[in-house]
């Protein structure tokens, strides 16, 4: 006995296998913290942690009496990458300039921890980075922990 299955049901069923897993448009802070801590452990790094979940390592505190503030115009060289080492953004050999208030929350919190000529490494959970948005145009990068190596050349 042959059973006739309507074409639209066959099409629907086949699409279920082809579609990527659906995201619920939320990121998991717990998973992000585990990812950061695993990365630090795997690479033999010790970082400080803020109440928001940002981890950081000050490699060079910088010089001077002031740190940049929320509305400072900063000049920095940086490289942004995922925990797997894939680079998604970098300033190149010359520093980029921008208003700190216009950056992601992880930068707004982390960059003021150093002074002029300071160097910091930021381990940023997704809720302080790009959240459910794609990072740097990279496929499947939503809800990603990101890392930035930053040298703060100057600020005003």
Rosetta silent file (secondary structure, phi, psi, omega in degrees, C-alpha in Angstrom):
SEQUENCE: XXXXXXXXXXXXXXXXXXXXXXXXXXXXXXXXXXXXXXXXXXXXXXXXXXXXXXXXXXXXXXXXXXXXXXXXXXXXXXXXXXXXXXXXXXXXXXXXXXXXXXXXXXXXXXXXXXXXXXXXXXXXXXXXXXXXXXXXXXXXXXXXXXXXXXXXXXXX
SCORE:     score description
SCORE:     0.000 S_00000001
   1 L     0.000  128.331  178.662    0.000    0.000    0.000 S_00000001
   2 L   -94.082  135.691  176.435    1.369    3.393   -1.017 S_00000001
   3 L  -106.991  127.787  179.109    0.805    6.397    1.201 S_00000001
   4 L   -88.790  120.956  177.088    0.635    9.736   -0.537 S_00000001
   5 L  -105.788  125.591 -179.284    2.396   12.497    1.368 S_00000001
   6 L   -56.681  141.261 -177.617    1.525   16.006    0.237 S_00000001
   7 H   -56.755  -41.000 -177.540    4.438   17.799   -1.451 S_00000001
   8 H   -63.934  -30.802  176.617    4.279   20.801    0.883 S_00000001
   9 H   -71.727  -38.253  176.482    4.853   18.515    3.910 S_00000001
  10 H   -63.322  -43.228  178.827    7.890   16.924    2.262 S_00000001
  11 H   -62.385  -45.666  179.747    9.295   20.370    1.490 S_00000001
  12 H   -60.931  -46.242 -179.248    8.672   21.557    5.054 S_00000001
  13 H   -62.766  -40.047  179.992   10.288   18.461    6.566 S_00000001
  14 H   -69.368  -33.831  178.079   13.367   18.780    4.365 S_00000001
  15 H   -65.389  -32.597  178.870   13.763   22.457    5.293 S_00000001
  16 H   -59.615  -33.868  179.927   13.880   21.546    8.974 S_00000001
  17 H   -80.792  -21.018 -178.072   17.080   19.623    8.357 S_00000001
  18 H   -91.018  -24.167 -177.347   18.652   22.388    6.305 S_00000001
  19 L   -74.765  142.763  175.055   17.966   25.315    8.626 S_00000001
  20 L   -68.563  162.430  178.014   20.595   26.218   11.231 S_00000001
  21 L   -58.977  137.621 -177.483   19.664   25.870   14.869 S_00000001
  22 L   -78.190  136.521  174.556   17.385   28.693   15.932 S_00000001
  23 L   -98.573  150.138 -179.331   18.675   31.176   18.499 S_00000001
  24 L   -94.476   17.204  177.974   16.316   32.714   20.986 S_00000001
  25 L    63.264   26.119  172.865   17.989   36.139   20.651 S_00000001
  26 L  -131.732  150.267  177.641   19.522   35.933   24.129 S_00000001
  27 L  -109.088  157.051 -177.638   23.072   35.276   25.185 S_00000001
  28 L  -103.662  107.327  177.067   24.121   33.334   28.264 S_00000001
  29 H   -57.611  -35.389  179.688   26.258   35.304   30.742 S_00000001
  30 H   -65.223  -44.690  177.966   27.116   32.042   32.514 S_00000001
  31 H   -62.726  -40.602  179.061   28.373   30.450   29.292 S_00000001
  32 H   -61.341  -44.361  179.804   30.376   33.602   28.507 S_00000001
  33 H   -63.501  -40.419  177.009   32.051   33.532   31.926 S_00000001
  34 H   -62.512  -42.325  179.727   32.886   29.839   31.466 S_00000001
  35 H   -61.606  -45.531  179.952   34.337   30.594   28.018 S_00000001
  36 H   -63.883  -47.715 -178.435   36.505   33.410   29.391 S_00000001
  37 H   -64.189  -38.301  176.032   37.717   31.378   32.367 S_00000001
  38 H   -63.666  -42.819  179.508   38.502   28.368   30.130 S_00000001
  39 H   -62.015  -46.191  179.563   40.445   30.624   27.747 S_00000001
  40 H   -60.716  -46.451  179.055   42.440   32.131   30.619 S_00000001
  41 H   -61.639  -47.341 -178.214   43.188   28.680   32.076 S_00000001
  42 H   -61.885  -27.289 -177.268   44.130   27.196   28.696 S_00000001
  43 L  -106.936   10.284  176.794   46.544   30.061   28.060 S_00000001
  44 L    61.518   36.598 -177.776   48.016   30.285   31.570 S_00000001
  45 L  -106.883  147.422  173.832   46.669   33.815   32.096 S_00000001
  46 L  -119.640  122.391 -177.280   45.511   35.509   35.278 S_00000001
  47 L  -122.209  157.868  170.849   43.044   38.342   34.856 S_00000001
  48 E   -90.468  158.395 -176.815   41.133   40.665   37.115 S_00000001
  49 E  -131.888  136.672  176.267   37.347   40.730   36.894 S_00000001
  50 L   -91.527  169.242  178.703   34.872   43.562   37.297 S_00000001
  51 L   -61.424  -27.357 -178.631   31.367   43.237   38.734 S_00000001
  52 L   -77.293  -14.966 -178.166   29.935   43.379   35.190 S_00000001
  53 L   106.466   -3.519  175.031   31.892   40.285   34.105 S_00000001
  54 L   -69.222  131.623  172.514   34.642   42.038   32.138 S_00000001
  55 E  -107.204  146.725 -179.583   38.025   40.358   32.627 S_00000001
  56 E  -153.501  154.251  173.826   41.201   42.304   31.972 S_00000001
  57 E  -128.435  119.053  174.897   44.972   42.195   32.210 S_00000001
  58 E   -85.634  112.436 -178.581   46.858   45.469   32.471 S_00000001
  59 E   -86.751  -29.600  176.922   50.103   44.826   30.630 S_00000001
  60 E  -152.808  120.693 -174.304   51.365   48.391   31.039 S_00000001
  61 L   -70.209  -21.628 -178.081   49.514   50.935   33.217 S_00000001
  62 L    93.368 -176.710 -175.225   50.630   53.969   31.224 S_00000001
  63 E  -127.673  160.887  178.185   51.899   57.337   32.362 S_00000001
  64 E   104.007  178.837 -176.475   50.419   60.559   33.650 S_00000001
  65 E  -101.617   -6.899 -174.354   47.911   61.529   36.284 S_00000001
  66 E  -123.660  152.698  171.331   44.697   60.995   34.345 S_00000001
  67 E  -112.123  154.265  177.435   42.734   58.180   32.816 S_00000001
  68 L   -63.875  151.132  177.101   40.343   58.690   29.921 S_00000001
  69 L  -108.958  179.121 -176.056   36.728   59.370   30.788 S_00000001
  70 L   -52.895  -41.284 -176.580   33.430   58.399   29.227 S_00000001
  71 L   -98.825   12.547 -179.341   33.454   61.332   26.760 S_00000001
  72 L   -69.037  146.272  169.440   37.189   61.287   25.998 S_00000001
  73 E   -90.084  115.360 -176.586   38.448   61.206   22.426 S_00000001
  74 E  -106.782  150.732  176.381   40.854   58.276   22.489 S_00000001
  75 E  -122.941  115.314 -172.840   43.594   57.304   20.072 S_00000001
  76 E  -142.443  147.672  167.722   44.362   53.575   20.246 S_00000001
  77 E  -100.548  138.229 -175.642   45.937   50.704   18.368 S_00000001
  78 E  -154.000  158.551  169.697   44.000   47.491   18.795 S_00000001
  79 E  -133.919  129.220  177.227   43.307   43.981   17.597 S_00000001
  80 E  -111.415  132.512 -178.336   39.969   42.299   18.227 S_00000001
  81 E  -149.689  163.528  177.190   39.645   38.524   18.003 S_00000001
  82 E   -85.486  169.970 -179.900   37.583   35.560   19.122 S_00000001
  83 L   -65.289  -16.334  176.198   38.759   32.981   21.658 S_00000001
  84 L   -88.151    3.662  176.518   39.713   30.717   18.721 S_00000001
  85 L    91.971   -7.274 -179.592   42.214   33.367   17.551 S_00000001
  86 L   -71.318  121.703  179.785   40.279   34.559   14.475 S_00000001
  87 E   -79.194  132.036  177.327   40.771   38.314   14.086 S_00000001
  88 E  -113.780  -14.365  179.728   37.604   40.262   13.285 S_00000001
  89 E  -162.778  146.058  173.393   38.903   43.852   13.588 S_00000001
  90 E  -159.638  154.188 -177.522   42.149   45.757   13.965 S_00000001
  91 L   -80.795  -20.259 -174.430   43.386   49.301   13.720 S_00000001
  92 L    85.765 -165.085 -175.458   46.436   48.457   11.655 S_00000001
  93 L   -71.494  -21.510  178.270   49.821   50.086   12.194 S_00000001
  94 L  -106.101  152.168 -177.206   48.333   53.514   12.933 S_00000001
  95 L   -71.922  149.393  173.177   46.005   54.306   15.795 S_00000001
  96 E   -96.269  150.098  178.194   42.286   54.780   15.346 S_00000001
  97 E  -118.565  138.217  179.102   40.530   57.739   16.954 S_00000001
  98 E  -163.848  164.039  175.104   37.039   57.692   18.407 S_00000001
  99 E   -83.769  126.121 -176.483   34.884   58.952   21.273 S_00000001
 100 H   -57.017  -35.889  179.827   34.922   56.363   24.055 S_00000001
 101 H   -60.740  -21.787 -178.356   31.179   56.881   24.676 S_00000001
 102 H   -93.112   11.955 -178.242   30.520   55.577   21.138 S_00000001
 103 L  -105.048  176.278  177.684   32.196   52.204   21.724 S_00000001
 104 L   -66.218  157.517 -176.660   30.958   48.903   23.143 S_00000001
 105 H   -57.035  -36.750  179.325   30.374   48.692   26.905 S_00000001
 106 H   -61.781  -35.410  175.628   33.480   46.523   27.408 S_00000001
 107 H   -73.453  -43.201 -178.839   35.663   49.304   26.003 S_00000001
 108 H   -60.465  -31.716  178.310   33.856   52.026   27.966 S_00000001
 109 H   -86.592  -38.539 -172.732   34.589   50.088   31.137 S_00000001
 110 H   -83.728  -41.690 -175.810   38.050   48.725   30.294 S_00000001
 111 H   -60.627  -39.138  178.361   39.919   51.530   28.541 S_00000001
 112 H   -65.583   -2.671  177.573   39.663   53.950   31.512 S_00000001
 113 H   -79.201  -11.208  178.015   41.668   51.418   33.554 S_00000001
 114 L  -122.584  163.043  177.894   44.887   52.580   31.840 S_00000001
 115 E  -103.472 -176.038  177.594   46.558   55.913   31.245 S_00000001
 116 E   -53.074  136.174 -177.765   48.291   57.357   28.173 S_00000001
 117 L    68.480   13.598  176.694   50.633   54.755   26.618 S_00000001
 118 E   -79.701  157.303  178.752   48.961   52.037   28.671 S_00000001
 119 E  -130.516  132.087 -176.974   48.351   48.556   27.322 S_00000001
 120 E  -140.745  148.117  174.119   45.442   46.348   28.299 S_00000001
 121 E  -114.381  124.165 -176.515   43.936   43.046   27.244 S_00000001
 122 E  -110.177  131.232  176.126   40.137   42.893   27.523 S_00000001
 123 E  -112.698  104.403 -165.243   38.110   39.663   27.703 S_00000001
 124 E  -109.840  118.995  175.108   34.605   40.845   26.947 S_00000001
 125 L   -68.012  157.943 -173.244   31.431   38.798   27.467 S_00000001
 126 H   -57.945  -33.492 -178.715   28.822   39.136   24.741 S_00000001
 127 H   -71.323  -15.262  174.790   26.504   41.359   26.780 S_00000001
 128 H  -103.665    2.990 -178.775   29.301   43.956   27.033 S_00000001
 129 L  -115.259 -111.083 -175.196   30.236   43.480   23.369 S_00000001
 130 L  -109.061    2.742  176.902   27.877   42.979   20.441 S_00000001
 131 L    55.747 -127.852 -177.025   25.246   40.752   22.071 S_00000001
 132 L   -86.132    3.188  177.495   23.098   38.967   19.511 S_00000001
 133 L   -82.192  152.590  175.809   24.535   40.987   16.615 S_00000001
 134 L   -66.908  139.934 -178.204   27.028   39.471   14.223 S_00000001
 135 L   -96.575  120.696  175.732   30.625   40.473   15.073 S_00000001
 136 L    55.384   26.767 -179.958   32.680   42.025   12.283 S_00000001
 137 L    74.490    8.641 -177.639   30.513   40.388    9.632 S_00000001
 138 L   -82.188  127.530  179.127   31.666   36.920   10.737 S_00000001
 139 L   -57.039  140.811  176.886   29.093   34.157   10.217 S_00000001
 140 L    56.032   37.717 -179.586   27.714   32.570   13.424 S_00000001
 141 L  -105.804    6.813  177.726   29.435   35.104   15.689 S_00000001
 142 L   -62.351  146.480  178.592   26.353   36.187   17.602 S_00000001
 143 L    60.314   34.608 -177.784   26.689   35.941   21.404 S_00000001
 144 L   -94.273  140.083  165.830   30.478   35.685   21.132 S_00000001
 145 L   -73.757  136.002  178.124   33.048   36.404   23.797 S_00000001
 146 E  -126.264  158.414  179.883   35.649   38.691   22.246 S_00000001
 147 E  -125.444  137.755  173.927   39.169   39.721   23.183 S_00000001
 148 E  -125.983  132.174  167.437   40.862   43.028   22.475 S_00000001
 149 E  -100.476  121.738 -172.330   44.542   43.860   22.820 S_00000001
 150 E  -130.207  134.266  168.564   44.668   47.638   23.147 S_00000001
 151 E  -114.566  117.807  179.559   47.421   50.234   23.381 S_00000001
 152 E   -86.484  100.184 -176.948   46.032   53.621   24.421 S_00000001
 153 E   -72.896  -39.022 -178.099   48.329   56.042   22.611 S_00000001
 154 E  -167.352  169.026  174.874   46.609   59.227   23.751 S_00000001
 155 E  -160.834  158.694  177.884   43.300   60.802   24.756 S_00000001
 156 L  -133.711    0.000    0.000   41.724   64.208   25.245 S_00000001
